[in-house]
Amino acid sequence: MKNLQRIIWIEAEQWAEGQWDIEDVNTDVIVVFSNKLKWVASFFTYKNINTRRENNRKTGECMNGAYLWFSDMVLIDIGSKERIHEVIHYLIETDEFQNVFTSYPDVEIEDDEYYPKGFFDNDS
């Protein structure tokens, strides 16, 4: 993975302006490598965990905030694009990426058009 090109999609980049609070956010992240492997994780700021816990206490969800869980969760200090990219780079460089992210079905050939021409290893 270290030597493969990658594209990082961050859900929060699709939101309306002003909705992405980098201090208090959770966002899905998809990483696609040039060998067509796709990986997913959800990034949460520490503050967002507290926000969710307080909301659950008010709504009664998760036993009134007694517990909280999310699959594929990565906790981060700041939920900025730059920090998410830094964490992903670090995880790849330290060979932790596959322990943190979850493998998703590979990119299908019919979806190649959604990626830059020549991105995938087998592109001509």
Biotite code that builds the C-alpha atoms (Angstrom):
import biotite.structure as struc

atoms = struc.array([
    struc.Atom([0.000, 0.000, 0.000], chain_id="A", res_id=1, res_name="MET", atom_name="CA", element="C"),
    struc.Atom([2.874, 2.333, 0.694], chain_id="A", res_id=2, res_name="LYS", atom_name="CA", element="C"),
    struc.Atom([3.801, 2.590, -2.975], chain_id="A", res_id=3, res_name="ASN", atom_name="CA", element="C"),
    struc.Atom([0.282, 2.789, -4.390], chain_id="A", res_id=4, res_name="LEU", atom_name="CA", element="C"),
    struc.Atom([-1.494, 5.959, -5.425], chain_id="A", res_id=5, res_name="GLN", atom_name="CA", element="C"),
    struc.Atom([-4.605, 6.702, -3.424], chain_id="A", res_id=6, res_name="ARG", atom_name="CA", element="C"),
    struc.Atom([-7.706, 8.833, -3.526], chain_id="A", res_id=7, res_name="ILE", atom_name="CA", element="C"),
    struc.Atom([-9.283, 9.894, -0.244], chain_id="A", res_id=8, res_name="ILE", atom_name="CA", element="C"),
    struc.Atom([-12.989, 10.736, -0.183], chain_id="A", res_id=9, res_name="TRP", atom_name="CA", element="C"),
    struc.Atom([-14.253, 12.546, 2.922], chain_id="A", res_id=10, res_name="ILE", atom_name="CA", element="C"),
    struc.Atom([-18.018, 12.705, 3.335], chain_id="A", res_id=11, res_name="GLU", atom_name="CA", element="C"),
    struc.Atom([-17.853, 16.094, 5.075], chain_id="A", res_id=12, res_name="ALA", atom_name="CA", element="C"),
    struc.Atom([-16.450, 17.648, 1.894], chain_id="A", res_id=13, res_name="GLU", atom_name="CA", element="C"),
    struc.Atom([-19.887, 17.083, 0.339], chain_id="A", res_id=14, res_name="GLN", atom_name="CA", element="C"),
    struc.Atom([-21.761, 18.995, 3.049], chain_id="A", res_id=15, res_name="TRP", atom_name="CA", element="C"),
    struc.Atom([-23.067, 22.534, 2.691], chain_id="A", res_id=16, res_name="ALA", atom_name="CA", element="C"),
    struc.Atom([-20.673, 25.307, 3.648], chain_id="A", res_id=17, res_name="GLU", atom_name="CA", element="C"),
    struc.Atom([-20.556, 25.861, 7.396], chain_id="A", res_id=18, res_name="GLY", atom_name="CA", element="C"),
    struc.Atom([-21.734, 22.365, 8.358], chain_id="A", res_id=19, res_name="GLN", atom_name="CA", element="C"),
    struc.Atom([-18.224, 20.948, 8.809], chain_id="A", res_id=20, res_name="TRP", atom_name="CA", element="C"),
    struc.Atom([-17.137, 21.865, 12.331], chain_id="A", res_id=21, res_name="ASP", atom_name="CA", element="C"),
    struc.Atom([-13.615, 20.450, 12.543], chain_id="A", res_id=22, res_name="ILE", atom_name="CA", element="C"),
    struc.Atom([-13.759, 20.535, 16.343], chain_id="A", res_id=23, res_name="GLU", atom_name="CA", element="C"),
    struc.Atom([-17.008, 18.535, 16.630], chain_id="A", res_id=24, res_name="ASP", atom_name="CA", element="C"),
    struc.Atom([-17.513, 16.193, 13.690], chain_id="A", res_id=25, res_name="VAL", atom_name="CA", element="C"),
    struc.Atom([-17.893, 12.636, 12.534], chain_id="A", res_id=26, res_name="ASN", atom_name="CA", element="C"),
    struc.Atom([-17.434, 11.768, 8.895], chain_id="A", res_id=27, res_name="THR", atom_name="CA", element="C"),
    struc.Atom([-17.072, 8.682, 6.778], chain_id="A", res_id=28, res_name="ASP", atom_name="CA", element="C"),
    struc.Atom([-13.847, 8.311, 4.832], chain_id="A", res_id=29, res_name="VAL", atom_name="CA", element="C"),
    struc.Atom([-13.174, 6.052, 1.856], chain_id="A", res_id=30, res_name="ILE", atom_name="CA", element="C"),
    struc.Atom([-9.666, 5.351, 0.601], chain_id="A", res_id=31, res_name="VAL", atom_name="CA", element="C"),
    struc.Atom([-9.270, 3.850, -2.868], chain_id="A", res_id=32, res_name="VAL", atom_name="CA", element="C"),
    struc.Atom([-5.878, 2.586, -3.986], chain_id="A", res_id=33, res_name="PHE", atom_name="CA", element="C"),
    struc.Atom([-4.598, 2.310, -7.548], chain_id="A", res_id=34, res_name="SER", atom_name="CA", element="C"),
    struc.Atom([-4.927, -1.501, -7.356], chain_id="A", res_id=35, res_name="ASN", atom_name="CA", element="C"),
    struc.Atom([-8.730, -0.947, -6.963], chain_id="A", res_id=36, res_name="LYS", atom_name="CA", element="C"),
    struc.Atom([-8.813, -1.881, -3.268], chain_id="A", res_id=37, res_name="LEU", atom_name="CA", element="C"),
    struc.Atom([-11.316, 0.202, -1.305], chain_id="A", res_id=38, res_name="LYS", atom_name="CA", element="C"),
    struc.Atom([-11.252, 0.766, 2.462], chain_id="A", res_id=39, res_name="TRP", atom_name="CA", element="C"),
    struc.Atom([-13.656, 2.611, 4.787], chain_id="A", res_id=40, res_name="VAL", atom_name="CA", element="C"),
    struc.Atom([-13.592, 4.113, 8.277], chain_id="A", res_id=41, res_name="ALA", atom_name="CA", element="C"),
    struc.Atom([-15.512, 6.713, 10.254], chain_id="A", res_id=42, res_name="SER", atom_name="CA", element="C"),
    struc.Atom([-13.539, 9.535, 11.830], chain_id="A", res_id=43, res_name="PHE", atom_name="CA", element="C"),
    struc.Atom([-14.858, 11.119, 15.044], chain_id="A", res_id=44, res_name="PHE", atom_name="CA", element="C"),
    struc.Atom([-13.394, 13.984, 17.018], chain_id="A", res_id=45, res_name="THR", atom_name="CA", element="C"),
    struc.Atom([-13.147, 13.465, 20.760], chain_id="A", res_id=46, res_name="TYR", atom_name="CA", element="C"),
    struc.Atom([-15.533, 16.380, 21.205], chain_id="A", res_id=47, res_name="LYS", atom_name="CA", element="C"),
    struc.Atom([-18.090, 14.723, 18.932], chain_id="A", res_id=48, res_name="ASN", atom_name="CA", element="C"),
    struc.Atom([-18.088, 11.646, 21.147], chain_id="A", res_id=49, res_name="ILE", atom_name="CA", element="C"),
    struc.Atom([-19.027, 13.858, 24.110], chain_id="A", res_id=50, res_name="ASN", atom_name="CA", element="C"),
    struc.Atom([-21.685, 15.625, 22.023], chain_id="A", res_id=51, res_name="THR", atom_name="CA", element="C"),
    struc.Atom([-23.200, 12.290, 21.028], chain_id="A", res_id=52, res_name="ARG", atom_name="CA", element="C"),
    struc.Atom([-23.116, 11.029, 24.605], chain_id="A", res_id=53, res_name="ARG", atom_name="CA", element="C"),
    struc.Atom([-24.939, 14.141, 25.841], chain_id="A", res_id=54, res_name="GLU", atom_name="CA", element="C"),
    struc.Atom([-27.515, 13.836, 23.059], chain_id="A", res_id=55, res_name="ASN", atom_name="CA", element="C"),
    struc.Atom([-28.063, 10.189, 23.951], chain_id="A", res_id=56, res_name="ASN", atom_name="CA", element="C"),
    struc.Atom([-28.561, 11.111, 27.605], chain_id="A", res_id=57, res_name="ARG", atom_name="CA", element="C"),
    struc.Atom([-31.332, 13.491, 26.525], chain_id="A", res_id=58, res_name="LYS", atom_name="CA", element="C"),
    struc.Atom([-32.993, 11.148, 24.013], chain_id="A", res_id=59, res_name="THR", atom_name="CA", element="C"),
    struc.Atom([-32.580, 7.915, 25.955], chain_id="A", res_id=60, res_name="GLY", atom_name="CA", element="C"),
    struc.Atom([-30.593, 6.227, 23.210], chain_id="A", res_id=61, res_name="GLU", atom_name="CA", element="C"),
    struc.Atom([-27.779, 3.842, 24.123], chain_id="A", res_id=62, res_name="CYS", atom_name="CA", element="C"),
    struc.Atom([-29.159, 3.379, 27.645], chain_id="A", res_id=63, res_name="MET", atom_name="CA", element="C"),
    struc.Atom([-29.312, 7.130, 28.209], chain_id="A", res_id=64, res_name="ASN", atom_name="CA", element="C"),
    struc.Atom([-25.721, 7.604, 27.097], chain_id="A", res_id=65, res_name="GLY", atom_name="CA", element="C"),
    struc.Atom([-24.351, 4.730, 29.164], chain_id="A", res_id=66, res_name="ALA", atom_name="CA", element="C"),
    struc.Atom([-22.540, 3.319, 26.145], chain_id="A", res_id=67, res_name="TYR", atom_name="CA", element="C"),
    struc.Atom([-21.615, 4.334, 22.631], chain_id="A", res_id=68, res_name="LEU", atom_name="CA", element="C"),
    struc.Atom([-20.218, 2.376, 19.747], chain_id="A", res_id=69, res_name="TRP", atom_name="CA", element="C"),
    struc.Atom([-19.580, 2.809, 16.051], chain_id="A", res_id=70, res_name="PHE", atom_name="CA", element="C"),
    struc.Atom([-18.045, 0.346, 13.656], chain_id="A", res_id=71, res_name="SER", atom_name="CA", element="C"),
    struc.Atom([-14.786, 1.331, 11.987], chain_id="A", res_id=72, res_name="ASP", atom_name="CA", element="C"),
    struc.Atom([-14.319, 4.254, 14.391], chain_id="A", res_id=73, res_name="MET", atom_name="CA", element="C"),
    struc.Atom([-11.142, 6.331, 14.382], chain_id="A", res_id=74, res_name="VAL", atom_name="CA", element="C"),
    struc.Atom([-10.832, 9.014, 17.072], chain_id="A", res_id=75, res_name="LEU", atom_name="CA", element="C"),
    struc.Atom([-8.967, 12.186, 16.136], chain_id="A", res_id=76, res_name="ILE", atom_name="CA", element="C"),
    struc.Atom([-8.216, 15.489, 17.812], chain_id="A", res_id=77, res_name="ASP", atom_name="CA", element="C"),
    struc.Atom([-9.207, 17.747, 14.890], chain_id="A", res_id=78, res_name="ILE", atom_name="CA", element="C"),
    struc.Atom([-11.546, 16.689, 12.093], chain_id="A", res_id=79, res_name="GLY", atom_name="CA", element="C"),
    struc.Atom([-9.931, 18.698, 9.307], chain_id="A", res_id=80, res_name="SER", atom_name="CA", element="C"),
    struc.Atom([-9.121, 17.380, 5.843], chain_id="A", res_id=81, res_name="LYS", atom_name="CA", element="C"),
    struc.Atom([-5.434, 17.886, 6.570], chain_id="A", res_id=82, res_name="GLU", atom_name="CA", element="C"),
    struc.Atom([-5.540, 15.906, 9.825], chain_id="A", res_id=83, res_name="ARG", atom_name="CA", element="C"),
    struc.Atom([-7.506, 13.053, 8.241], chain_id="A", res_id=84, res_name="ILE", atom_name="CA", element="C"),
    struc.Atom([-4.933, 12.850, 5.436], chain_id="A", res_id=85, res_name="HIS", atom_name="CA", element="C"),
    struc.Atom([-2.087, 12.920, 7.998], chain_id="A", res_id=86, res_name="GLU", atom_name="CA", element="C"),
    struc.Atom([-3.628, 10.075, 9.995], chain_id="A", res_id=87, res_name="VAL", atom_name="CA", element="C"),
    struc.Atom([-4.176, 7.959, 6.884], chain_id="A", res_id=88, res_name="ILE", atom_name="CA", element="C"),
    struc.Atom([-0.588, 8.552, 5.739], chain_id="A", res_id=89, res_name="HIS", atom_name="CA", element="C"),
    struc.Atom([0.715, 7.631, 9.196], chain_id="A", res_id=90, res_name="TYR", atom_name="CA", element="C"),
    struc.Atom([-1.384, 4.448, 9.332], chain_id="A", res_id=91, res_name="LEU", atom_name="CA", element="C"),
    struc.Atom([-0.089, 3.364, 5.930], chain_id="A", res_id=92, res_name="ILE", atom_name="CA", element="C"),
    struc.Atom([3.541, 4.147, 6.776], chain_id="A", res_id=93, res_name="GLU", atom_name="CA", element="C"),
    struc.Atom([3.336, 2.235, 10.078], chain_id="A", res_id=94, res_name="THR", atom_name="CA", element="C"),
    struc.Atom([1.479, -0.724, 8.526], chain_id="A", res_id=95, res_name="ASP", atom_name="CA", element="C"),
    struc.Atom([-1.549, -0.119, 10.765], chain_id="A", res_id=96, res_name="GLU", atom_name="CA", element="C"),
    struc.Atom([-3.938, 0.914, 7.986], chain_id="A", res_id=97, res_name="PHE", atom_name="CA", element="C"),
    struc.Atom([-5.450, -2.543, 7.461], chain_id="A", res_id=98, res_name="GLN", atom_name="CA", element="C"),
    struc.Atom([-6.038, -2.905, 11.203], chain_id="A", res_id=99, res_name="ASN", atom_name="CA", element="C"),
    struc.Atom([-7.961, 0.366, 11.398], chain_id="A", res_id=100, res_name="VAL", atom_name="CA", element="C"),
    struc.Atom([-9.870, 0.575, 8.118], chain_id="A", res_id=101, res_name="PHE", atom_name="CA", element="C"),
    struc.Atom([-12.329, -2.064, 6.908], chain_id="A", res_id=102, res_name="THR", atom_name="CA", element="C"),
    struc.Atom([-11.981, -3.607, 3.485], chain_id="A", res_id=103, res_name="SER", atom_name="CA", element="C"),
    struc.Atom([-14.867, -2.825, 1.160], chain_id="A", res_id=104, res_name="TYR", atom_name="CA", element="C"),
    struc.Atom([-15.679, -4.442, -2.193], chain_id="A", res_id=105, res_name="PRO", atom_name="CA", element="C"),
    struc.Atom([-13.107, -3.470, -4.813], chain_id="A", res_id=106, res_name="ASP", atom_name="CA", element="C"),
    struc.Atom([-13.869, -0.804, -7.389], chain_id="A", res_id=107, res_name="VAL", atom_name="CA", element="C"),
    struc.Atom([-15.785, -2.425, -10.248], chain_id="A", res_id=108, res_name="GLU", atom_name="CA", element="C"),
    struc.Atom([-14.677, -1.831, -13.823], chain_id="A", res_id=109, res_name="ILE", atom_name="CA", element="C"),
    struc.Atom([-17.936, -0.004, -14.588], chain_id="A", res_id=110, res_name="GLU", atom_name="CA", element="C"),
    struc.Atom([-17.039, 2.545, -11.891], chain_id="A", res_id=111, res_name="ASP", atom_name="CA", element="C"),
    struc.Atom([-13.616, 3.360, -13.374], chain_id="A", res_id=112, res_name="ASP", atom_name="CA", element="C"),
    struc.Atom([-15.101, 6.453, -15.028], chain_id="A", res_id=113, res_name="GLU", atom_name="CA", element="C"),
    struc.Atom([-15.501, 8.102, -11.609], chain_id="A", res_id=114, res_name="TYR", atom_name="CA", element="C"),
    struc.Atom([-11.723, 8.120, -11.096], chain_id="A", res_id=115, res_name="TYR", atom_name="CA", element="C"),
    struc.Atom([-8.990, 10.052, -12.917], chain_id="A", res_id=116, res_name="PRO", atom_name="CA", element="C"),
    struc.Atom([-7.889, 8.460, -16.191], chain_id="A", res_id=117, res_name="LYS", atom_name="CA", element="C"),
    struc.Atom([-4.787, 6.367, -15.632], chain_id="A", res_id=118, res_name="GLY", atom_name="CA", element="C"),
    struc.Atom([-5.303, 6.136, -11.853], chain_id="A", res_id=119, res_name="PHE", atom_name="CA", element="C"),
    struc.Atom([-5.710, 2.370, -11.756], chain_id="A", res_id=120, res_name="PHE", atom_name="CA", element="C"),
    struc.Atom([-2.730, 0.075, -12.345], chain_id="A", res_id=121, res_name="ASP", atom_name="CA", element="C"),
    struc.Atom([-4.325, -1.675, -15.318], chain_id="A", res_id=122, res_name="ASN", atom_name="CA", element="C"),
    struc.Atom([-5.394, 1.496, -17.166], chain_id="A", res_id=123, res_name="ASP", atom_name="CA", element="C"),
    struc.Atom([-3.902, 1.905, -20.604], chain_id="A", res_id=124, res_name="SER", atom_name="CA", element="C"),
])
